[in-house]
Amino acid sequence: MENPTHSLPALFKQLGLASDALSIDQFIASHSPLKPELHLADAFFWTTSQADFLRGEILEDADWAEVVDQLDVMLRKGRVG
C-alpha cells in the first residue's frame, strides 16, 4: 500500500486553516461529531471554496482524497485522547 501523498497538516494548509497539531486538534474538537448523514463538504463551517475543494477531491478520487477521508473520519469520531 502506498503512503498518502499529502498529510493532514498539509490539507489544513491547503484549506487556508492553521495547520499546527494544536490547531488541528481544536478544529476537530469544536466541529465534531458530524451527523452520519451529513457529507463532509456540506458541513456548515466550510467556506464555499473549501467545500468545493473537498467535494471535488473525493468525487475525482484525486491526490487529496485519502487525507480528506482521514479528516472525515476524525470529524465523525470526535477527539481521540
Secondary structure, 3 states (H helix, E strand, C coil): CCCCCCCHHHHHHHCCCCCCHHHHHHHHHHHCCCCCCCCHHHCCCCCHHHHHHHHHHHHCCCCCHHHHHHHHHHHHHCCCC
